[in-house]
Amino acid sequence: MAVDHAPGCVLYPVHWLRHSVAAVNLLLTEADEGPPDRLSAAALLNSLEYHADLEAWATVTLLDVARYASLLGNGRFDEMCSCGAATG
């Protein structure tokens, strides 16, 4: 079930997308900026793959991608939540 996080929360879709894209970048460039968040990177790529296979792929939004990817975390992103929405 999708959770609506507050705009300042780390898991708010736009912030989570930025985090995940940065994680993918770290994995690809092997930059020395700390350990990449492999779970977020994988969830982002899996969500993009899922949406690319949809018949209506051209109308998918970044919000759709972020919400679906956060569901793929199966609660493993909950500790990142800074607004309390993940804990009810």
mmCIF file as gemmi writes it, N, C-alpha and C atoms, coordinates in Angstrom:
data_model
loop_
_atom_site.group_PDB
_atom_site.id
_atom_site.type_symbol
_atom_site.label_atom_id
_atom_site.label_alt_id
_atom_site.label_comp_id
_atom_site.label_asym_id
_atom_site.label_entity_id
_atom_site.label_seq_id
_atom_site.pdbx_PDB_ins_code
_atom_site.Cartn_x
_atom_site.Cartn_y
_atom_site.Cartn_z
_atom_site.occupancy
_atom_site.B_iso_or_equiv
_atom_site.pdbx_formal_charge
_atom_site.auth_seq_id
_atom_site.auth_asym_id
_atom_site.pdbx_PDB_model_num
ATOM 1 N N . MET Axp A 1 ? 0.842 -1.179 0 1 0 ? 1 A 1
ATOM 2 C CA . MET Axp A 1 ? 0 0 0 1 0 ? 1 A 1
ATOM 3 C C . MET Axp A 1 ? 0.885 1.239 0 1 0 ? 1 A 1
ATOM 4 N N . ALA Axp A 2 ? 0.605 2.158 -0.88 1 0 ? 2 A 1
ATOM 5 C CA . ALA Axp A 2 ? 1.393 3.386 -0.984 1 0 ? 2 A 1
ATOM 6 C C . ALA Axp A 2 ? 1.147 4.269 0.239 1 0 ? 2 A 1
ATOM 7 N N . VAL Axp A 3 ? 2.211 4.909 0.688 1 0 ? 3 A 1
ATOM 8 C CA . VAL Axp A 3 ? 2.143 5.819 1.824 1 0 ? 3 A 1
ATOM 9 C C . VAL Axp A 3 ? 2.466 7.215 1.318 1 0 ? 3 A 1
ATOM 10 N N . ASP Axp A 4 ? 1.698 8.197 1.744 1 0 ? 4 A 1
ATOM 11 C CA . ASP Axp A 4 ? 1.963 9.579 1.361 1 0 ? 4 A 1
ATOM 12 C C . ASP Axp A 4 ? 2.855 10.226 2.412 1 0 ? 4 A 1
ATOM 13 N N . HIS Axp A 5 ? 4.097 10.492 2.046 1 0 ? 5 A 1
ATOM 14 C CA . HIS Axp A 5 ? 5.054 11.109 2.955 1 0 ? 5 A 1
ATOM 15 C C . HIS Axp A 5 ? 4.976 12.627 2.846 1 0 ? 5 A 1
ATOM 16 N N . ALA Axp A 6 ? 5.342 13.294 3.92 1 0 ? 6 A 1
ATOM 17 C CA . ALA Axp A 6 ? 5.333 14.762 3.95 1 0 ? 6 A 1
ATOM 18 C C . ALA Axp A 6 ? 6.409 15.298 3.007 1 0 ? 6 A 1
ATOM 19 N N . PRO Axp A 7 ? 6.213 16.501 2.444 1 0 ? 7 A 1
ATOM 20 C CA . PRO Axp A 7 ? 7.172 17.074 1.49 1 0 ? 7 A 1
ATOM 21 C C . PRO Axp A 7 ? 8.611 17.167 2.008 1 0 ? 7 A 1
ATOM 22 N N . GLY Axp A 8 ? 8.824 17.289 3.297 1 0 ? 8 A 1
ATOM 23 C CA . GLY Axp A 8 ? 10.181 17.372 3.832 1 0 ? 8 A 1
ATOM 24 C C . GLY Axp A 8 ? 10.806 16.022 4.146 1 0 ? 8 A 1
ATOM 25 N N . CYS Axp A 9 ? 10.04 14.95 4 1 0 ? 9 A 1
ATOM 26 C CA . CYS Axp A 9 ? 10.509 13.604 4.342 1 0 ? 9 A 1
ATOM 27 C C . CYS Axp A 9 ? 11.488 13.086 3.295 1 0 ? 9 A 1
ATOM 28 N N . VAL Axp A 10 ? 12.463 12.33 3.746 1 0 ? 10 A 1
ATOM 29 C CA . VAL Axp A 10 ? 13.438 11.716 2.842 1 0 ? 10 A 1
ATOM 30 C C . VAL Axp A 10 ? 12.745 10.793 1.845 1 0 ? 10 A 1
ATOM 31 N N . LEU Axp A 11 ? 11.632 10.188 2.236 1 0 ? 11 A 1
ATOM 32 C CA . LEU Axp A 11 ? 10.918 9.273 1.354 1 0 ? 11 A 1
ATOM 33 C C . LEU Axp A 11 ? 9.849 9.948 0.5 1 0 ? 11 A 1
ATOM 34 N N . TYR Axp A 12 ? 9.723 11.267 0.587 1 0 ? 12 A 1
ATOM 35 C CA . TYR Axp A 12 ? 8.825 11.981 -0.323 1 0 ? 12 A 1
ATOM 36 C C . TYR Axp A 12 ? 9.341 11.682 -1.732 1 0 ? 12 A 1
ATOM 37 N N . PRO Axp A 13 ? 8.461 11.354 -2.688 1 0 ? 13 A 1
ATOM 38 C CA . PRO Axp A 13 ? 8.919 10.847 -3.981 1 0 ? 13 A 1
ATOM 39 C C . PRO Axp A 13 ? 10.066 11.597 -4.651 1 0 ? 13 A 1
ATOM 40 N N . VAL Axp A 14 ? 10.029 12.914 -4.687 1 0 ? 14 A 1
ATOM 41 C CA . VAL Axp A 14 ? 11.099 13.641 -5.374 1 0 ? 14 A 1
ATOM 42 C C . VAL Axp A 14 ? 12.44 13.478 -4.659 1 0 ? 14 A 1
ATOM 43 N N . HIS Axp A 15 ? 12.421 13.463 -3.331 1 0 ? 15 A 1
ATOM 44 C CA . HIS Axp A 15 ? 13.67 13.297 -2.583 1 0 ? 15 A 1
ATOM 45 C C . HIS Axp A 15 ? 14.201 11.868 -2.734 1 0 ? 15 A 1
ATOM 46 N N . TRP Axp A 16 ? 13.278 10.888 -2.704 1 0 ? 16 A 1
ATOM 47 C CA . TRP Axp A 16 ? 13.701 9.501 -2.843 1 0 ? 16 A 1
ATOM 48 C C . TRP Axp A 16 ? 14.276 9.26 -4.235 1 0 ? 16 A 1
ATOM 49 N N . LEU Axp A 17 ? 13.646 9.843 -5.262 1 0 ? 17 A 1
ATOM 50 C CA . LEU Axp A 17 ? 14.174 9.694 -6.62 1 0 ? 17 A 1
ATOM 51 C C . LEU Axp A 17 ? 15.588 10.252 -6.721 1 0 ? 17 A 1
ATOM 52 N N . ARG Axp A 18 ? 15.804 11.436 -6.165 1 0 ? 18 A 1
ATOM 53 C CA . ARG Axp A 18 ? 17.149 12.032 -6.2 1 0 ? 18 A 1
ATOM 54 C C . ARG Axp A 18 ? 18.157 11.121 -5.504 1 0 ? 18 A 1
ATOM 55 N N . HIS Axp A 19 ? 17.768 10.584 -4.36 1 0 ? 19 A 1
ATOM 56 C CA . HIS Axp A 19 ? 18.646 9.68 -3.611 1 0 ? 19 A 1
ATOM 57 C C . HIS Axp A 19 ? 18.976 8.441 -4.442 1 0 ? 19 A 1
ATOM 58 N N . SER Axp A 20 ? 17.964 7.853 -5.063 1 0 ? 20 A 1
ATOM 59 C CA . SER Axp A 20 ? 18.152 6.629 -5.835 1 0 ? 20 A 1
ATOM 60 C C . SER Axp A 20 ? 18.993 6.857 -7.081 1 0 ? 20 A 1
ATOM 61 N N . VAL Axp A 21 ? 18.757 7.961 -7.767 1 0 ? 21 A 1
ATOM 62 C CA . VAL Axp A 21 ? 19.564 8.286 -8.946 1 0 ? 21 A 1
ATOM 63 C C . VAL Axp A 21 ? 21.018 8.49 -8.53 1 0 ? 21 A 1
ATOM 64 N N . ALA Axp A 22 ? 21.232 9.147 -7.395 1 0 ? 22 A 1
ATOM 65 C CA . ALA Axp A 22 ? 22.599 9.325 -6.896 1 0 ? 22 A 1
ATOM 66 C C . ALA Axp A 22 ? 23.234 7.978 -6.559 1 0 ? 22 A 1
ATOM 67 N N . ALA Axp A 23 ? 22.442 7.053 -6.02 1 0 ? 23 A 1
ATOM 68 C CA . ALA Axp A 23 ? 22.958 5.72 -5.703 1 0 ? 23 A 1
ATOM 69 C C . ALA Axp A 23 ? 23.365 4.977 -6.968 1 0 ? 23 A 1
ATOM 70 N N . VAL Axp A 24 ? 22.547 5.071 -8.006 1 0 ? 24 A 1
ATOM 71 C CA . VAL Axp A 24 ? 22.897 4.445 -9.294 1 0 ? 24 A 1
ATOM 72 C C . VAL Axp A 24 ? 24.183 5.062 -9.825 1 0 ? 24 A 1
ATOM 73 N N . ASN Axp A 25 ? 24.289 6.379 -9.743 1 0 ? 25 A 1
ATOM 74 C CA . ASN Axp A 25 ? 25.493 7.066 -10.202 1 0 ? 25 A 1
ATOM 75 C C . ASN Axp A 25 ? 26.73 6.578 -9.448 1 0 ? 25 A 1
ATOM 76 N N . LEU Axp A 26 ? 26.624 6.431 -8.138 1 0 ? 26 A 1
ATOM 77 C CA . LEU Axp A 26 ? 27.759 5.932 -7.353 1 0 ? 26 A 1
ATOM 78 C C . LEU Axp A 26 ? 28.163 4.524 -7.798 1 0 ? 26 A 1
ATOM 79 N N . LEU Axp A 27 ? 27.16 3.691 -8.054 1 0 ? 27 A 1
ATOM 80 C CA . LEU Axp A 27 ? 27.461 2.329 -8.492 1 0 ? 27 A 1
ATOM 81 C C . LEU Axp A 27 ? 28.162 2.312 -9.844 1 0 ? 27 A 1
ATOM 82 N N . LEU Axp A 28 ? 27.732 3.19 -10.726 1 0 ? 28 A 1
ATOM 83 C CA . LEU Axp A 28 ? 28.288 3.198 -12.076 1 0 ? 28 A 1
ATOM 84 C C . LEU Axp A 28 ? 29.65 3.878 -12.161 1 0 ? 28 A 1
ATOM 85 N N . THR Axp A 29 ? 29.851 4.895 -11.347 1 0 ? 29 A 1
ATOM 86 C CA . THR Axp A 29 ? 31.1 5.641 -11.429 1 0 ? 29 A 1
ATOM 87 C C . THR Axp A 29 ? 32.127 5.194 -10.408 1 0 ? 29 A 1
ATOM 88 N N . GLU Axp A 30 ? 31.673 4.402 -9.451 1 0 ? 30 A 1
ATOM 89 C CA . GLU Axp A 30 ? 32.537 3.945 -8.359 1 0 ? 30 A 1
ATOM 90 C C . GLU Axp A 30 ? 33.207 5.128 -7.67 1 0 ? 30 A 1
ATOM 91 N N . ALA Axp A 31 ? 32.442 6.208 -7.527 1 0 ? 31 A 1
ATOM 92 C CA . ALA Axp A 31 ? 32.959 7.394 -6.843 1 0 ? 31 A 1
ATOM 93 C C . ALA Axp A 31 ? 33.253 7.07 -5.382 1 0 ? 31 A 1
ATOM 94 N N . ASP Axp A 32 ? 34.186 7.767 -4.828 1 0 ? 32 A 1
ATOM 95 C CA . ASP Axp A 32 ? 34.601 7.519 -3.454 1 0 ? 32 A 1
ATOM 96 C C . ASP Axp A 32 ? 33.852 8.45 -2.497 1 0 ? 32 A 1
ATOM 97 N N . GLU Axp A 33 ? 32.522 8.418 -2.562 1 0 ? 33 A 1
ATOM 98 C CA . GLU Axp A 33 ? 31.699 9.295 -1.729 1 0 ? 33 A 1
ATOM 99 C C . GLU Axp A 33 ? 30.926 8.509 -0.689 1 0 ? 33 A 1
ATOM 100 N N . GLY Axp A 34 ? 31.399 7.376 -0.293 1 0 ? 34 A 1
ATOM 101 C CA . GLY Axp A 34 ? 30.693 6.546 0.671 1 0 ? 34 A 1
ATOM 102 C C . GLY Axp A 34 ? 29.99 5.401 -0.032 1 0 ? 34 A 1
ATOM 103 N N . PRO Axp A 35 ? 29.461 4.485 0.763 1 0 ? 35 A 1
ATOM 104 C CA . PRO Axp A 35 ? 28.816 3.304 0.163 1 0 ? 35 A 1
ATOM 105 C C . PRO Axp A 35 ? 27.499 3.67 -0.51 1 0 ? 35 A 1
ATOM 106 N N . PRO Axp A 36 ? 27.262 3.156 -1.714 1 0 ? 36 A 1
ATOM 107 C CA . PRO Axp A 36 ? 26.007 3.423 -2.399 1 0 ? 36 A 1
ATOM 108 C C . PRO Axp A 36 ? 24.864 2.65 -1.755 1 0 ? 36 A 1
ATOM 109 N N . ASP Axp A 37 ? 23.673 3.153 -1.859 1 0 ? 37 A 1
ATOM 110 C CA . ASP Axp A 37 ? 22.478 2.483 -1.357 1 0 ? 37 A 1
ATOM 111 C C . ASP Axp A 37 ? 21.995 1.548 -2.463 1 0 ? 37 A 1
ATOM 112 N N . ARG Axp A 38 ? 22.471 0.332 -2.443 1 0 ? 38 A 1
ATOM 113 C CA . ARG Axp A 38 ? 22.179 -0.627 -3.504 1 0 ? 38 A 1
ATOM 114 C C . ARG Axp A 38 ? 20.695 -0.978 -3.594 1 0 ? 38 A 1
ATOM 115 N N . LEU Axp A 39 ? 20.003 -1.019 -2.455 1 0 ? 39 A 1
ATOM 116 C CA . LEU Axp A 39 ? 18.582 -1.348 -2.463 1 0 ? 39 A 1
ATOM 117 C C . LEU Axp A 39 ? 17.784 -0.268 -3.201 1 0 ? 39 A 1
ATOM 118 N N . SER Axp A 40 ? 18.085 0.997 -2.935 1 0 ? 40 A 1
ATOM 119 C CA . SER Axp A 40 ? 17.379 2.083 -3.63 1 0 ? 40 A 1
ATOM 120 C C . SER Axp A 40 ? 17.7 2.075 -5.113 1 0 ? 40 A 1
ATOM 121 N N . ALA Axp A 41 ? 18.947 1.847 -5.441 1 0 ? 41 A 1
ATOM 122 C CA . ALA Axp A 41 ? 19.343 1.803 -6.85 1 0 ? 41 A 1
ATOM 123 C C . ALA Axp A 41 ? 18.612 0.677 -7.575 1 0 ? 41 A 1
ATOM 124 N N . ALA Axp A 42 ? 18.567 -0.491 -6.962 1 0 ? 42 A 1
ATOM 125 C CA . ALA Axp A 42 ? 17.891 -1.636 -7.582 1 0 ? 42 A 1
ATOM 126 C C . ALA Axp A 42 ? 16.393 -1.391 -7.709 1 0 ? 42 A 1
ATOM 127 N N . ALA Axp A 43 ? 15.781 -0.815 -6.684 1 0 ? 43 A 1
ATOM 128 C CA . ALA Axp A 43 ? 14.34 -0.55 -6.727 1 0 ? 43 A 1
ATOM 129 C C . ALA Axp A 43 ? 14.008 0.452 -7.826 1 0 ? 43 A 1
ATOM 130 N N . LEU Axp A 44 ? 14.847 1.463 -7.975 1 0 ? 44 A 1
ATOM 131 C CA . LEU Axp A 44 ? 14.626 2.454 -9.035 1 0 ? 44 A 1
ATOM 132 C C . LEU Axp A 44 ? 14.694 1.792 -10.408 1 0 ? 44 A 1
ATOM 133 N N . LEU Axp A 45 ? 15.728 1.007 -10.642 1 0 ? 45 A 1
ATOM 134 C CA . LEU Axp A 45 ? 15.875 0.349 -11.946 1 0 ? 45 A 1
ATOM 135 C C . LEU Axp A 45 ? 14.756 -0.649 -12.196 1 0 ? 45 A 1
ATOM 136 N N . ASN Axp A 46 ? 14.336 -1.386 -11.165 1 0 ? 46 A 1
ATOM 137 C CA . ASN Axp A 46 ? 13.23 -2.337 -11.325 1 0 ? 46 A 1
ATOM 138 C C . ASN Axp A 46 ? 11.927 -1.618 -11.641 1 0 ? 46 A 1
ATOM 139 N N . SER Axp A 47 ? 11.71 -0.474 -11.002 1 0 ? 47 A 1
ATOM 140 C CA . SER Axp A 47 ? 10.499 0.292 -11.274 1 0 ? 47 A 1
ATOM 141 C C . SER Axp A 47 ? 10.501 0.827 -12.705 1 0 ? 47 A 1
ATOM 142 N N . LEU Axp A 48 ? 11.641 1.324 -13.15 1 0 ? 48 A 1
ATOM 143 C CA . LEU Axp A 48 ? 11.737 1.803 -14.532 1 0 ? 48 A 1
ATOM 144 C C . LEU Axp A 48 ? 11.473 0.664 -15.511 1 0 ? 48 A 1
ATOM 145 N N . GLU Axp A 49 ? 12.014 -0.5 -15.228 1 0 ? 49 A 1
ATOM 146 C CA . GLU Axp A 49 ? 11.793 -1.655 -16.096 1 0 ? 49 A 1
ATOM 147 C C . GLU Axp A 49 ? 10.31 -2.042 -16.124 1 0 ? 49 A 1
ATOM 148 N N . TYR Axp A 50 ? 9.7 -2.063 -14.952 1 0 ? 50 A 1
ATOM 149 C CA . TYR Axp A 50 ? 8.277 -2.404 -14.855 1 0 ? 50 A 1
ATOM 150 C C . TYR Axp A 50 ? 7.432 -1.439 -15.694 1 0 ? 50 A 1
ATOM 151 N N . HIS Axp A 51 ? 7.674 -0.142 -15.517 1 0 ? 51 A 1
ATOM 152 C CA . HIS Axp A 51 ? 6.876 0.849 -16.226 1 0 ? 51 A 1
ATOM 153 C C . HIS Axp A 51 ? 7.164 0.866 -17.73 1 0 ? 51 A 1
ATOM 154 N N . ALA Axp A 52 ? 8.362 0.514 -18.122 1 0 ? 52 A 1
ATOM 155 C CA . ALA Axp A 52 ? 8.699 0.469 -19.55 1 0 ? 52 A 1
ATOM 156 C C . ALA Axp A 52 ? 7.929 -0.634 -20.266 1 0 ? 52 A 1
ATOM 157 N N . ASP Axp A 53 ? 7.542 -1.662 -19.512 1 0 ? 53 A 1
ATOM 158 C CA . ASP Axp A 53 ? 6.808 -2.773 -20.104 1 0 ? 53 A 1
ATOM 159 C C . ASP Axp A 53 ? 5.297 -2.527 -20.186 1 0 ? 53 A 1
ATOM 160 N N . LEU Axp A 54 ? 4.822 -1.452 -19.594 1 0 ? 54 A 1
ATOM 161 C CA . LEU Axp A 54 ? 3.388 -1.168 -19.629 1 0 ? 54 A 1
ATOM 162 C C . LEU Axp A 54 ? 2.976 -0.618 -20.988 1 0 ? 54 A 1
ATOM 163 N N . GLU Axp A 55 ? 1.762 -0.911 -21.366 1 0 ? 55 A 1
ATOM 164 C CA . GLU Axp A 55 ? 1.255 -0.396 -22.635 1 0 ? 55 A 1
ATOM 165 C C . GLU Axp A 55 ? 1.22 1.143 -22.628 1 0 ? 55 A 1
ATOM 166 N N . ALA Axp A 56 ? 0.931 1.725 -21.481 1 0 ? 56 A 1
ATOM 167 C CA . ALA Axp A 56 ? 0.838 3.187 -21.359 1 0 ? 56 A 1
ATOM 168 C C . ALA Axp A 56 ? 2.156 3.781 -20.843 1 0 ? 56 A 1
ATOM 169 N N . TRP Axp A 57 ? 3.275 3.197 -21.224 1 0 ? 57 A 1
ATOM 170 C CA . TRP Axp A 57 ? 4.573 3.626 -20.7 1 0 ? 57 A 1
ATOM 171 C C . TRP Axp A 57 ? 4.844 5.108 -20.953 1 0 ? 57 A 1
ATOM 172 N N . ALA Axp A 58 ? 4.33 5.656 -22.016 1 0 ? 58 A 1
ATOM 173 C CA . ALA Axp A 58 ? 4.617 7.045 -22.376 1 0 ? 58 A 1
ATOM 174 C C . ALA Axp A 58 ? 3.957 8.05 -21.431 1 0 ? 58 A 1
ATOM 175 N N . THR Axp A 59 ? 2.997 7.603 -20.65 1 0 ? 59 A 1
ATOM 176 C CA . THR Axp A 59 ? 2.312 8.52 -19.741 1 0 ? 59 A 1
ATOM 177 C C . THR Axp A 59 ? 2.747 8.343 -18.286 1 0 ? 59 A 1
ATOM 178 N N . VAL Axp A 60 ? 3.729 7.506 -18.055 1 0 ? 60 A 1
ATOM 179 C CA . VAL Axp A 60 ? 4.23 7.271 -16.697 1 0 ? 60 A 1
ATOM 180 C C . VAL Axp A 60 ? 4.954 8.52 -16.204 1 0 ? 60 A 1
ATOM 181 N N . THR Axp A 61 ? 4.707 8.866 -14.946 1 0 ? 61 A 1
ATOM 182 C CA . THR Axp A 61 ? 5.356 10.029 -14.35 1 0 ? 61 A 1
ATOM 183 C C . THR Axp A 61 ? 6.46 9.587 -13.396 1 0 ? 61 A 1
ATOM 184 N N . LEU Axp A 62 ? 7.306 10.512 -13.032 1 0 ? 62 A 1
ATOM 185 C CA . LEU Axp A 62 ? 8.335 10.213 -12.032 1 0 ? 62 A 1
ATOM 186 C C . LEU Axp A 62 ? 7.692 9.852 -10.702 1 0 ? 62 A 1
ATOM 187 N N . LEU Axp A 63 ? 6.539 10.445 -10.411 1 0 ? 63 A 1
ATOM 188 C CA . LEU Axp A 63 ? 5.812 10.099 -9.196 1 0 ? 63 A 1
ATOM 189 C C . LEU Axp A 63 ? 5.399 8.634 -9.235 1 0 ? 63 A 1
ATOM 190 N N . ASP Axp A 64 ? 4.918 8.152 -10.387 1 0 ? 64 A 1
ATOM 191 C CA . ASP Axp A 64 ? 4.566 6.735 -10.534 1 0 ? 64 A 1
ATOM 192 C C . ASP Axp A 64 ? 5.783 5.848 -10.262 1 0 ? 64 A 1
ATOM 193 N N . VAL Axp A 65 ? 6.906 6.227 -10.845 1 0 ? 65 A 1
ATOM 194 C CA . VAL Axp A 65 ? 8.136 5.444 -10.683 1 0 ? 65 A 1
ATOM 195 C C . VAL Axp A 65 ? 8.558 5.405 -9.217 1 0 ? 65 A 1
ATOM 196 N N . ALA Axp A 66 ? 8.551 6.55 -8.556 1 0 ? 66 A 1
ATOM 197 C CA . ALA Axp A 66 ? 8.982 6.61 -7.158 1 0 ? 66 A 1
ATOM 198 C C . ALA Axp A 66 ? 8.054 5.827 -6.245 1 0 ? 66 A 1
ATOM 199 N N . ARG Axp A 67 ? 6.759 5.964 -6.449 1 0 ? 67 A 1
ATOM 200 C CA . ARG Axp A 67 ? 5.81 5.245 -5.587 1 0 ? 67 A 1
ATOM 201 C C . ARG Axp A 67 ? 5.923 3.738 -5.768 1 0 ? 67 A 1
ATOM 202 N N . TYR Axp A 68 ? 6.026 3.279 -7.001 1 0 ? 68 A 1
ATOM 203 C CA . TYR Axp A 68 ? 6.157 1.846 -7.25 1 0 ? 68 A 1
ATOM 204 C C . TYR Axp A 68 ? 7.471 1.328 -6.668 1 0 ? 68 A 1
ATOM 205 N N . ALA Axp A 69 ? 8.538 2.063 -6.854 1 0 ? 69 A 1
ATOM 206 C CA . ALA Axp A 69 ? 9.848 1.628 -6.347 1 0 ? 69 A 1
ATOM 207 C C . ALA Axp A 69 ? 9.851 1.542 -4.838 1 0 ? 69 A 1
ATOM 208 N N . SER Axp A 70 ? 9.181 2.482 -4.168 1 0 ? 70 A 1
ATOM 209 C CA . SER Axp A 70 ? 9.17 2.426 -2.708 1 0 ? 70 A 1
ATOM 210 C C . SER Axp A 70 ? 8.393 1.211 -2.215 1 0 ? 70 A 1
ATOM 211 N N . LEU Axp A 71 ? 7.403 0.759 -2.988 1 0 ? 71 A 1
ATOM 212 C CA . LEU Axp A 71 ? 6.681 -0.464 -2.629 1 0 ? 71 A 1
ATOM 213 C C . LEU Axp A 71 ? 7.579 -1.695 -2.774 1 0 ? 71 A 1
ATOM 214 N N . LEU Axp A 72 ? 8.507 -1.648 -3.739 1 0 ? 72 A 1
ATOM 215 C CA . LEU Axp A 72 ? 9.418 -2.774 -3.945 1 0 ? 72 A 1
ATOM 216 C C . LEU Axp A 72 ? 10.324 -2.98 -2.74 1 0 ? 72 A 1
ATOM 217 N N . GLY Axp A 73 ? 10.535 -1.927 -1.963 1 0 ? 73 A 1
ATOM 218 C CA . GLY Axp A 73 ? 11.372 -2.026 -0.771 1 0 ? 73 A 1
ATOM 219 C C . GLY Axp A 73 ? 10.751 -2.881 0.312 1 0 ? 73 A 1
ATOM 220 N N . ASN Axp A 74 ? 9.451 -3.155 0.193 1 0 ? 74 A 1
ATOM 221 C CA . ASN Axp A 74 ? 8.759 -4.038 1.123 1 0 ? 74 A 1
ATOM 222 C C . ASN Axp A 74 ? 9.007 -3.643 2.582 1 0 ? 74 A 1
ATOM 223 N N . GLY Axp A 75 ? 8.964 -2.352 2.853 1 0 ? 75 A 1
ATOM 224 C CA . GLY Axp A 75 ? 9.167 -1.854 4.204 1 0 ? 75 A 1
ATOM 225 C C . GLY Axp A 75 ? 10.61 -1.587 4.578 1 0 ? 75 A 1
ATOM 226 N N . ARG Axp A 76 ? 11.538 -1.951 3.691 1 0 ? 76 A 1
ATOM 227 C CA . ARG Axp A 76 ? 12.964 -1.779 4.022 1 0 ? 76 A 1
ATOM 228 C C . ARG Axp A 76 ? 13.418 -0.324 3.936 1 0 ? 76 A 1
ATOM 229 N N . PHE Axp A 77 ? 12.577 0.545 3.369 1 0 ? 77 A 1
ATOM 230 C CA . PHE Axp A 77 ? 12.916 1.965 3.322 1 0 ? 77 A 1
ATOM 231 C C . PHE Axp A 77 ? 12.319 2.717 4.512 1 0 ? 77 A 1
ATOM 232 N N . ASP Axp A 78 ? 11.498 2.04 5.31 1 0 ? 78 A 1
ATOM 233 C CA . ASP Axp A 78 ? 10.786 2.7 6.401 1 0 ? 78 A 1
ATOM 234 C C . ASP Axp A 78 ? 11.709 3.454 7.353 1 0 ? 78 A 1
ATOM 235 N N . GLU Axp A 79 ? 12.899 2.939 7.601 1 0 ? 79 A 1
ATOM 236 C CA . GLU Axp A 79 ? 13.819 3.598 8.528 1 0 ? 79 A 1
ATOM 237 C C . GLU Axp A 79 ? 14.304 4.947 7.993 1 0 ? 79 A 1
ATOM 238 N N . MET Axp A 80 ? 14.176 5.165 6.681 1 0 ? 80 A 1
ATOM 239 C CA . MET Axp A 80 ? 14.577 6.438 6.09 1 0 ? 80 A 1
ATOM 240 C C . MET Axp A 80 ? 13.508 7.512 6.295 1 0 ? 80 A 1
ATOM 241 N N . CYS Axp A 81 ? 12.286 7.11 6.62 1 0 ? 81 A 1
ATOM 242 C CA . CYS Axp A 81 ? 11.157 8.038 6.747 1 0 ? 81 A 1
ATOM 243 C C . CYS Axp A 81 ? 11.411 9.015 7.889 1 0 ? 81 A 1
ATOM 244 N N . SER Axp A 82 ? 11.291 10.305 7.562 1 0 ? 82 A 1
ATOM 245 C CA . SER Axp A 82 ? 11.5 11.332 8.588 1 0 ? 82 A 1
ATOM 246 C C . SER Axp A 82 ? 10.207 12.061 8.954 1 0 ? 82 A 1
ATOM 247 N N . CYS Axp A 83 ? 9.074 11.614 8.377 1 0 ? 83 A 1
ATOM 248 C CA . CYS Axp A 83 ? 7.809 12.299 8.657 1 0 ? 83 A 1
ATOM 249 C C . CYS Axp A 83 ? 6.856 11.449 9.501 1 0 ? 83 A 1
ATOM 250 N N . GLY Axp A 84 ? 7.178 10.163 9.717 1 0 ? 84 A 1
ATOM 251 C CA . GLY Axp A 84 ? 6.331 9.283 10.517 1 0 ? 84 A 1
ATOM 252 C C . GLY Axp A 84 ? 5.268 8.529 9.731 1 0 ? 84 A 1
ATOM 253 N N . ALA Axp A 85 ? 5.126 8.804 8.43 1 0 ? 85 A 1
ATOM 254 C CA . ALA Axp A 85 ? 4.086 8.148 7.642 1 0 ? 85 A 1
ATOM 255 C C . ALA Axp A 85 ? 4.313 6.643 7.519 1 0 ? 85 A 1
ATOM 256 N N . ALA Axp A 86 ? 5.564 6.205 7.496 1 0 ? 86 A 1
ATOM 257 C CA . ALA Axp A 86 ? 5.861 4.786 7.311 1 0 ? 86 A 1
ATOM 258 C C . ALA Axp A 86 ? 5.513 3.963 8.55 1 0 ? 86 A 1
ATOM 259 N N . THR Axp A 87 ? 5.461 4.606 9.693 1 0 ? 87 A 1
ATOM 260 C CA . THR Axp A 87 ? 5.187 3.879 10.929 1 0 ? 87 A 1
ATOM 261 C C . THR Axp A 87 ? 3.733 4.033 11.367 1 0 ? 87 A 1
ATOM 262 N N . GLY Axp A 88 ? 2.96 4.726 10.569 1 0 ? 88 A 1
ATOM 263 C CA . GLY Axp A 88 ? 1.54 4.834 10.83 1 0 ? 88 A 1
ATOM 264 C C . GLY Axp A 88 ? 1.209 6.052 11.559 1 0 ? 88 A 1
